[in-house]
Amino acid sequence: MILSNNGLKDINLWESKGFILPKFDRESVSEKTQNEPVWLHFGAGNIFRSLAAAAHQRLLNEGQQDKGIIVAEGYDPEIIDAAYTPYDNLSVSVILKADGSMEKTVLGSVVESVKVDDYGISRLKDIISTKSLQIVTLTITEKGYSLTGSDGKILPGIEADYLAGPSAPKSFIGILASLCYHRYINGAAPLALVSMDNCSQNGTKLFEAVFSFAVKWNENGFVDNGFVKYTEDKNCLSFPWTMVDKITPGPDNDVAGMLTDTGLEGMQITKTAKGSLISAFVNAEESEYFIIEDSFPNGRPPLEKAGIIITGREIVEKVEKMKVCTCLNPLHTGLAIFGCLLSYSKISETMKDESLKKLVQCIAEEGLPVVVDPGIISPRKFVDTVINVRFPNPFIPDTPQRIATDTSLKVPIRFGETLKAYATKGLDVSDLRAIPLVLAGWLRYLHGIDDNGNNFQISPDPILSTGIGDTIISAGESDIKALLSNKAMFGVDLIEAGIADRVAEYYSMMVKGPGAIRNALKTILFSI
């Protein structure tokens, strides 16, 4: 069995092996997409395929749409060469269910893939200039929207792009702004630019990034003021907020073996030069939430018929806050930090640890008094599913090490916002144990030494370039307390929030040598 247009012609063979095939004429869809593209996506990684591409396939299967998605990749073009082009842009989605069953679907909704290089940008200009294009989605990670460094200064690459103008930007946001300008000068048709990245108010972050280029290029004489107005007019360019939730770890060797055992060729996992783990298949959990603000000035596919919730910005914000600040992301971060410290390699294994399961339960209970209830999803049911179904799923090959990536960007939102809410509501923080424990655990994590006294590789994080780990390790008790007032690190001044003493106490408990972290968890959590 070969994953290609020709290989799929033997329908009986594929279906006999349990694969669900596309139910539409892919050749016809591809041709129509070339003539009148509707959906362009940037970021050819796993979450895109498991969520957006799968949702759009449902529309194609049901005859609700007759055009596919064009995907572009700029950060790691090797993904296109290794996981798209050799397979005619087909991929296999493997849904790993908690009961151990697997759902294998061949995704054919992506009909073209483009590398964001000199040739690719020319093709992207053709796509972006078509009036038919309705939606541009992005999965470029939270870092992709950054214009400034940790020192608050404009990043050198962004500054260079401001001075280069729309004809020669190098950064991704610069290229995106350049494409928007190309659309503007070729008829100024409206368009929705939709971030699918897991960051608060993602649409606003995307707008601010693109708008900054419009303003700077106007100031530097590259573009007229009309482009600035085009960028900030939501009837021309809209930047909807979204909330996306689907655990999609990197491709797993066991899944690759299972697919190979069916007779399917080419399911090898490749590590690119930039460190991306890629394959022609993507594995993910069954649970998913995709909620988008209804702001599409050029129309949109009938996304709600694919299970996507289309609603107002206020509801999107509430769902996002519920997930990010209380019901999932803080729990994930707590598991990741202590999972690394206790040398676990799978999230599901951490949930078998009595102390770590207690930890996430307590994090949730401390967040629920200030949770934002969106009305369309029950926070209690959501968090119960996370703790009892999603995290313990042994068939999801997710790792604490992956989740621990960029923790410094997550802590201010995932815990800082909860502490702010406690203050706003006048609630007593003296009973908080789990949240201070996670913050102390993060400081201990930055030592890069596990509970057995062995060194481990700290996951990639922009904070590492500041040398903060060495600062923490060499800090005395008074220096640690001073660090706890850093709002940039924690989202709030922990001294003002009233929990700095507790964080410092818990940190001190965990730096006493091998076994101290395990002892601290038991002492703190089971006294609650």
PAVEX-785504 format. One record per residue (C-alpha): residue number from 1; x, y, z. Coordinates in nm, 3 decimals. Layout:
REM residues N
> NUM:X:Y:Z
...
***
This chain:
REM residues 528
> 1:0.000:0.000:0.000
> 2:0.143:0.335:-0.110
> 3:0.009:0.670:0.008
> 4:-0.040:0.847:-0.323
> 5:-0.316:0.938:-0.565
> 6:-0.252:0.621:-0.764
> 7:-0.211:0.411:-0.452
> 8:-0.559:0.503:-0.329
> 9:-0.726:0.364:-0.639
> 10:-0.746:0.017:-0.484
> 11:-1.027:0.122:-0.251
> 12:-1.113:-0.230:-0.138
> 13:-0.757:-0.294:-0.021
> 14:-0.743:0.022:0.191
> 15:-1.086:-0.029:0.340
> 16:-1.008:-0.392:0.420
> 17:-0.720:-0.264:0.633
> 18:-0.951:-0.034:0.825
> 19:-0.869:0.298:0.657
> 20:-1.135:0.563:0.595
> 21:-1.076:0.719:0.254
> 22:-1.173:1.059:0.111
> 23:-1.523:1.050:-0.036
> 24:-1.475:1.326:-0.291
> 25:-1.315:1.362:-0.633
> 26:-0.974:1.491:-0.530
> 27:-0.867:1.572:-0.886
> 28:-1.171:1.791:-0.936
> 29:-1.125:1.959:-0.599
> 30:-0.761:2.027:-0.678
> 31:-0.844:2.185:-1.013
> 32:-1.111:2.409:-0.863
> 33:-0.873:2.511:-0.584
> 34:-0.609:2.618:-0.834
> 35:-0.862:2.839:-1.012
> 36:-1.040:2.980:-0.707
> 37:-0.856:2.914:-0.379
> 38:-1.058:2.963:-0.063
> 39:-0.834:2.854:0.226
> 40:-0.460:2.908:0.271
> 41:-0.282:2.782:0.581
> 42:0.065:2.867:0.715
> 43:0.233:2.604:0.932
> 44:0.235:2.250:0.793
> 45:0.270:2.074:1.127
> 46:0.068:1.815:1.313
> 47:-0.207:2.024:1.474
> 48:-0.301:2.165:1.134
> 49:-0.347:1.821:0.982
> 50:-0.522:1.663:1.279
> 51:-0.768:1.949:1.327
> 52:-0.811:2.196:1.040
> 53:-0.740:1.959:0.750
> 54:-0.955:1.688:0.908
> 55:-1.243:1.931:0.964
> 56:-1.227:2.053:0.605
> 57:-1.227:1.694:0.481
> 58:-1.562:1.644:0.654
> 59:-1.701:1.936:0.452
> 60:-1.561:1.792:0.129
> 61:-1.699:1.447:0.206
> 62:-2.046:1.590:0.265
> 63:-2.044:1.808:-0.047
> 64:-2.046:2.125:0.162
> 65:-1.726:2.243:-0.004
> 66:-1.566:2.179:-0.342
> 67:-1.222:2.335:-0.290
> 68:-0.934:2.216:-0.076
> 69:-0.669:2.377:0.141
> 70:-0.332:2.508:0.026
> 71:-0.066:2.478:0.296
> 72:0.257:2.678:0.319
> 73:0.557:2.625:0.545
> 74:0.824:2.884:0.617
> 75:0.997:2.793:0.942
> 76:1.092:2.439:0.839
> 77:1.048:2.386:0.462
> 78:1.190:2.035:0.498
> 79:0.844:1.935:0.625
> 80:0.709:1.991:0.274
> 81:0.986:1.788:0.114
> 82:0.957:1.496:0.354
> 83:0.592:1.476:0.459
> 84:0.387:1.631:0.178
> 85:0.540:1.621:-0.171
> 86:0.633:1.248:-0.176
> 87:0.274:1.158:-0.084
> 88:0.083:1.385:-0.322
> 89:-0.004:1.600:-0.016
> 90:-0.199:1.310:0.136
> 91:-0.153:1.215:0.500
> 92:-0.290:0.965:0.748
> 93:-0.468:1.080:1.061
> 94:-0.460:0.828:1.346
> 95:-0.699:0.905:1.632
> 96:-0.586:0.728:1.948
> 97:-0.890:0.658:2.161
> 98:-0.883:0.596:2.535
> 99:-1.028:0.245:2.490
> 100:-0.724:0.147:2.282
> 101:-0.895:0.155:1.944
> 102:-0.756:0.359:1.656
> 103:-0.934:0.542:1.378
> 104:-0.725:0.564:1.062
> 105:-0.828:0.826:0.806
> 106:-0.652:0.922:0.484
> 107:-0.668:1.301:0.461
> 108:-0.692:1.445:0.111
> 109:-0.821:1.795:0.185
> 110:-0.475:1.948:0.132
> 111:-0.428:1.974:-0.243
> 112:-0.115:2.188:-0.267
> 113:0.187:2.252:-0.046
> 114:0.423:2.547:-0.082
> 115:0.763:2.622:0.069
> 116:0.802:2.986:0.166
> 117:1.115:3.044:-0.040
> 118:1.175:3.270:-0.338
> 119:0.975:3.046:-0.570
> 120:0.707:2.980:-0.313
> 121:0.651:3.347:-0.238
> 122:0.578:3.404:-0.605
> 123:0.313:3.132:-0.589
> 124:0.176:3.274:-0.263
> 125:0.137:3.614:-0.426
> 126:-0.077:3.454:-0.694
> 127:-0.292:3.286:-0.428
> 128:-0.325:3.592:-0.205
> 129:-0.431:3.815:-0.495
> 130:-0.735:3.603:-0.584
> 131:-1.065:3.754:-0.479
> 132:-1.201:3.408:-0.395
> 133:-0.961:3.359:-0.101
> 134:-1.163:3.383:0.218
> 135:-0.945:3.261:0.500
> 136:-0.578:3.241:0.594
> 137:-0.512:3.032:0.904
> 138:-0.188:3.004:1.096
> 139:-0.018:2.760:1.331
> 140:0.320:2.925:1.377
> 141:0.351:2.890:1.761
> 142:0.325:3.175:2.008
> 143:0.683:3.284:1.935
> 144:0.590:3.350:1.573
> 145:0.408:3.672:1.666
> 146:0.697:3.824:1.863
> 147:0.825:4.162:1.750
> 148:1.039:4.232:2.056
> 149:1.286:4.040:2.265
> 150:1.280:3.982:2.640
> 151:1.445:4.324:2.681
> 152:1.149:4.493:2.511
> 153:1.358:4.600:2.212
> 154:1.254:4.537:1.853
> 155:1.414:4.216:1.731
> 156:1.696:4.278:1.479
> 157:1.521:4.075:1.209
> 158:1.198:4.269:1.252
> 159:1.383:4.601:1.248
> 160:1.560:4.497:0.927
> 161:1.224:4.407:0.769
> 162:1.078:4.745:0.867
> 163:1.364:4.904:0.673
> 164:1.348:4.658:0.381
> 165:0.988:4.727:0.288
> 166:0.731:4.484:0.147
> 167:0.951:4.372:-0.140
> 168:1.212:4.187:0.066
> 169:1.111:4.090:0.422
> 170:1.267:3.782:0.579
> 171:1.067:3.727:0.898
> 172:0.743:3.533:0.877
> 173:0.527:3.823:0.996
> 174:0.705:4.049:0.750
> 175:0.629:3.808:0.468
> 176:0.265:3.781:0.577
> 177:0.234:4.161:0.588
> 178:0.393:4.177:0.244
> 179:0.135:3.931:0.110
> 180:-0.143:4.141:0.263
> 181:0.002:4.441:0.084
> 182:0.007:4.244:-0.241
> 183:-0.364:4.169:-0.191
> 184:-0.427:4.537:-0.121
> 185:-0.263:4.661:-0.441
> 186:-0.439:4.392:-0.646
> 187:-0.793:4.493:-0.567
> 188:-0.795:4.515:-0.186
> 189:-1.038:4.226:-0.149
> 190:-1.130:4.147:0.212
> 191:-0.980:3.852:0.398
> 192:-0.982:3.684:0.739
> 193:-0.645:3.609:0.899
> 194:-0.706:3.346:1.166
> 195:-0.450:3.247:1.426
> 196:-0.493:2.892:1.555
> 197:-0.207:2.925:1.801
> 198:-0.248:2.859:2.169
> 199:-0.205:3.209:2.308
> 200:-0.442:3.452:2.471
> 201:-0.623:3.690:2.236
> 202:-0.435:3.539:1.943
> 203:-0.624:3.742:1.685
> 204:-0.519:4.067:1.847
> 205:-0.157:3.952:1.865
> 206:-0.167:3.873:1.494
> 207:-0.328:4.208:1.413
> 208:-0.072:4.402:1.615
> 209:0.213:4.223:1.440
> 210:0.080:4.282:1.087
> 211:-0.034:4.636:1.164
> 212:0.311:4.729:1.295
> 213:0.454:4.653:0.951
> 214:0.188:4.858:0.776
> 215:0.265:5.157:1.000
> 216:0.644:5.126:0.975
> 217:0.638:5.075:0.600
> 218:0.414:5.378:0.566
> 219:0.649:5.585:0.783
> 220:0.944:5.472:0.573
> 221:0.770:5.560:0.247
> 222:0.719:5.207:0.113
> 223:0.337:5.200:0.122
> 224:0.060:5.457:0.113
> 225:-0.170:5.536:0.402
> 226:-0.445:5.338:0.232
> 227:-0.268:5.015:0.324
> 228:-0.259:5.117:0.689
> 229:-0.636:5.180:0.676
> 230:-0.692:4.852:0.490
> 231:-0.504:4.664:0.762
> 232:-0.694:4.818:1.054
> 233:-1.042:4.804:0.896
> 234:-1.206:4.480:1.015
> 235:-1.431:4.491:0.708
> 236:-1.115:4.455:0.498
> 237:-0.879:4.246:0.708
> 238:-1.024:4.069:1.010
> 239:-0.828:3.894:1.282
> 240:-1.072:3.661:1.461
> 241:-0.991:3.521:1.801
> 242:-0.988:3.143:1.834
> 243:-0.954:2.870:2.093
> 244:-0.798:2.545:1.975
> 245:-0.760:2.237:2.191
> 246:-0.646:1.898:2.067
> 247:-0.353:1.708:2.213
> 248:-0.136:1.629:1.911
> 249:0.208:1.497:2.004
> 250:0.479:1.423:1.753
> 251:0.455:1.106:1.543
> 252:0.505:0.795:1.756
> 253:0.716:0.492:1.665
> 254:0.450:0.249:1.785
> 255:0.192:0.412:1.559
> 256:0.438:0.404:1.270
> 257:0.488:0.031:1.331
> 258:0.116:-0.033:1.345
> 259:0.063:0.144:1.013
> 260:0.354:-0.042:0.856
> 261:0.208:-0.371:0.978
> 262:-0.107:-0.300:0.774
> 263:0.112:-0.298:0.463
> 264:0.136:0.080:0.432
> 265:0.476:0.196:0.308
> 266:0.663:0.519:0.381
> 267:0.554:0.575:0.741
> 268:0.904:0.646:0.866
> 269:0.958:0.931:1.112
> 270:1.212:1.193:1.011
> 271:1.389:1.453:1.219
> 272:1.459:1.764:1.017
> 273:1.767:1.978:1.046
> 274:1.562:2.218:1.257
> 275:1.455:1.943:1.491
> 276:1.097:1.884:1.375
> 277:0.975:1.524:1.402
> 278:0.765:1.461:1.095
> 279:0.598:1.184:0.905
> 280:0.323:1.124:0.652
> 281:0.097:1.037:0.946
> 282:-0.018:1.236:1.245
> 283:-0.142:1.087:1.573
> 284:-0.376:1.271:1.807
> 285:-0.640:1.229:2.075
> 286:-1.011:1.205:1.997
> 287:-1.121:1.509:2.202
> 288:-1.107:1.839:2.019
> 289:-1.238:2.192:2.053
> 290:-1.214:2.451:1.776
> 291:-1.396:2.776:1.847
> 292:-1.371:3.080:1.619
> 293:-1.500:3.435:1.641
> 294:-1.744:3.496:1.356
> 295:-1.556:3.767:1.167
> 296:-1.507:3.677:0.800
> 297:-1.541:3.982:0.571
> 298:-1.510:3.776:0.251
> 299:-1.733:3.490:0.363
> 300:-1.615:3.149:0.484
> 301:-1.663:2.777:0.441
> 302:-1.955:2.635:0.647
> 303:-1.720:2.548:0.931
> 304:-1.998:2.486:1.181
> 305:-2.105:2.184:0.972
> 306:-1.763:2.033:1.044
> 307:-1.809:2.061:1.420
> 308:-1.632:2.395:1.460
> 309:-1.810:2.639:1.691
> 310:-1.862:2.983:1.540
> 311:-1.952:3.244:1.798
> 312:-1.884:3.596:1.925
> 313:-1.550:3.728:2.051
> 314:-1.673:3.745:2.410
> 315:-1.753:3.373:2.414
> 316:-1.425:3.281:2.247
> 317:-1.239:3.479:2.510
> 318:-1.427:3.308:2.792
> 319:-1.360:2.959:2.654
> 320:-0.994:3.045:2.600
> 321:-0.956:3.176:2.954
> 322:-1.137:2.875:3.095
> 323:-0.895:2.639:2.918
> 324:-0.572:2.835:2.941
> 325:-0.605:2.970:3.295
> 326:-0.788:2.688:3.473
> 327:-0.910:2.370:3.312
> 328:-0.624:2.235:3.100
> 329:-0.309:2.437:3.041
> 330:-0.208:2.496:3.406
> 331:-0.256:2.123:3.472
> 332:-0.045:2.036:3.169
> 333:0.233:2.269:3.280
> 334:0.234:2.128:3.633
> 335:0.258:1.773:3.497
> 336:0.533:1.872:3.256
> 337:0.751:2.039:3.519
> 338:0.726:1.761:3.775
> 339:0.717:1.489:3.512
> 340:1.061:1.602:3.397
> 341:1.189:1.635:3.752
> 342:1.070:1.282:3.833
> 343:1.209:1.140:3.505
> 344:0.883:1.042:3.337
> 345:0.873:1.021:2.958
> 346:0.497:1.003:2.899
> 347:0.217:1.225:3.025
> 348:-0.006:0.920:3.073
> 349:0.255:0.769:3.307
> 350:0.260:1.080:3.522
> 351:-0.112:1.030:3.582
> 352:-0.039:0.692:3.740
> 353:0.174:0.869:3.998
> 354:-0.043:0.930:4.304
> 355:0.129:1.258:4.388
> 356:0.112:1.401:4.035
> 357:-0.252:1.307:3.989
> 358:-0.322:1.478:4.321
> 359:-0.125:1.779:4.197
> 360:-0.340:1.834:3.887
> 361:-0.659:1.778:4.086
> 362:-0.549:2.045:4.333
> 363:-0.442:2.289:4.059
> 364:-0.789:2.257:3.910
> 365:-0.965:2.301:4.244
> 366:-0.765:2.615:4.315
> 367:-0.855:2.759:3.976
> 368:-1.226:2.675:3.969
> 369:-1.331:2.944:4.222
> 370:-1.222:3.209:3.972
> 371:-1.282:3.019:3.647
> 372:-1.442:3.205:3.359
> 373:-1.757:3.012:3.264
> 374:-1.823:3.051:2.889
> 375:-2.173:2.907:2.913
> 376:-2.133:2.680:2.609
> 377:-1.893:2.440:2.786
> 378:-1.910:2.335:3.152
> 379:-1.575:2.407:3.324
> 380:-1.628:2.125:3.573
> 381:-1.707:1.870:3.302
> 382:-1.417:1.996:3.090
> 383:-1.162:1.958:3.369
> 384:-1.303:1.621:3.476
> 385:-1.256:1.493:3.121
> 386:-0.900:1.627:3.116
> 387:-0.807:1.454:3.441
> 388:-0.996:1.129:3.399
> 389:-0.990:1.067:3.023
> 390:-0.749:1.282:2.827
> 391:-0.430:1.296:3.033
> 392:-0.441:0.927:3.141
> 393:-0.496:0.800:2.786
> 394:-0.203:0.554:2.755
> 395:-0.226:0.557:2.378
> 396:-0.136:0.927:2.346
> 397:0.245:0.933:2.321
> 398:0.279:1.282:2.463
> 399:0.575:1.373:2.681
> 400:0.643:1.609:2.971
> 401:0.947:1.726:2.779
> 402:0.735:1.848:2.486
> 403:0.485:2.019:2.710
> 404:0.766:2.188:2.908
> 405:0.880:2.375:2.597
> 406:0.857:2.755:2.638
> 407:0.727:2.732:2.994
> 408:0.844:3.087:3.063
> 409:0.591:3.213:2.808
> 410:0.315:3.011:2.971
> 411:0.355:3.068:3.344
> 412:0.238:3.435:3.345
> 413:-0.090:3.337:3.177
> 414:-0.155:2.992:3.320
> 415:-0.096:3.095:3.682
> 416:-0.057:3.472:3.689
> 417:-0.409:3.530:3.559
> 418:-0.556:3.307:3.830
> 419:-0.371:3.500:4.100
> 420:-0.494:3.828:3.950
> 421:-0.849:3.693:3.961
> 422:-0.810:3.600:4.327
> 423:-0.705:3.958:4.400
> 424:-0.983:4.109:4.191
> 425:-1.245:3.901:4.371
> 426:-1.089:3.962:4.709
> 427:-1.038:3.591:4.773
> 428:-0.795:3.460:5.034
> 429:-0.478:3.306:4.887
> 430:-0.357:3.165:5.217
> 431:-0.503:2.822:5.140
> 432:-0.333:2.791:4.801
> 433:-0.085:2.504:4.787
> 434:-0.076:2.360:4.435
> 435:-0.018:2.684:4.246
> 436:0.275:2.794:4.469
> 437:0.411:2.440:4.441
> 438:0.415:2.454:4.060
> 439:0.584:2.795:4.061
> 440:0.847:2.666:4.304
> 441:0.879:2.352:4.093
> 442:0.950:2.563:3.786
> 443:1.239:2.735:3.965
> 444:1.367:2.393:4.067
> 445:1.321:2.263:3.710
> 446:1.550:2.538:3.580
> 447:1.838:2.374:3.769
> 448:1.834:2.103:3.501
> 449:1.882:1.831:3.766
> 450:1.618:1.567:3.837
> 451:1.512:1.427:4.175
> 452:1.775:1.155:4.149
> 453:2.052:1.410:4.114
> 454:2.102:1.347:3.740
> 455:2.130:1.619:3.477
> 456:1.852:1.644:3.220
> 457:1.803:1.851:2.908
> 458:1.583:2.152:2.980
> 459:1.327:2.192:2.701
> 460:1.377:2.484:2.460
> 461:1.272:2.813:2.617
> 462:1.363:3.176:2.540
> 463:1.435:3.236:2.909
> 464:1.740:3.011:2.888
> 465:1.932:3.277:2.694
> 466:1.911:3.505:2.999
> 467:2.115:3.272:3.220
> 468:1.830:3.256:3.470
> 469:1.910:2.897:3.564
> 470:2.253:2.989:3.695
> 471:2.103:3.285:3.878
> 472:1.849:3.063:4.053
> 473:2.102:2.795:4.145
> 474:2.340:3.047:4.301
> 475:2.067:3.249:4.473
> 476:2.025:3.246:4.847
> 477:1.687:3.259:5.016
> 478:1.670:3.639:5.007
> 479:1.767:3.647:4.639
> 480:1.497:3.394:4.553
> 481:1.238:3.609:4.728
> 482:1.356:3.910:4.530
> 483:1.314:3.712:4.209
> 484:0.954:3.637:4.303
> 485:0.859:4.000:4.253
> 486:0.936:3.971:3.880
> 487:0.604:4.029:3.704
> 488:0.750:3.933:3.366
> 489:0.832:3.586:3.497
> 490:0.514:3.517:3.690
> 491:0.253:3.752:3.550
> 492:0.218:3.915:3.893
> 493:0.442:4.027:4.176
> 494:0.420:3.718:4.396
> 495:0.511:3.924:4.702
> 496:0.217:4.157:4.638
> 497:-0.003:3.855:4.557
> 498:0.072:3.715:4.900
> 499:0.224:3.379:4.808
> 500:0.596:3.457:4.776
> 501:0.682:3.316:5.119
> 502:0.507:2.991:5.036
> 503:0.679:2.963:4.696
> 504:1.017:3.025:4.861
> 505:0.939:2.770:5.133
> 506:0.844:2.503:4.880
> 507:1.150:2.579:4.667
> 508:1.374:2.538:4.972
> 509:1.215:2.200:5.041
> 510:1.298:2.080:4.688
> 511:1.668:2.174:4.676
> 512:1.780:1.962:4.972
> 513:1.916:1.681:4.755
> 514:1.798:1.360:4.588
> 515:1.445:1.262:4.685
> 516:1.357:1.612:4.811
> 517:1.109:1.677:4.530
> 518:0.919:1.355:4.593
> 519:0.911:1.426:4.966
> 520:0.789:1.782:4.910
> 521:0.505:1.663:4.686
> 522:0.385:1.415:4.946
> 523:0.422:1.655:5.236
> 524:0.248:1.946:5.068
> 525:-0.027:1.778:4.866
> 526:-0.148:1.526:5.115
> 527:-0.177:1.783:5.389
> 528:-0.442:1.969:5.188
***
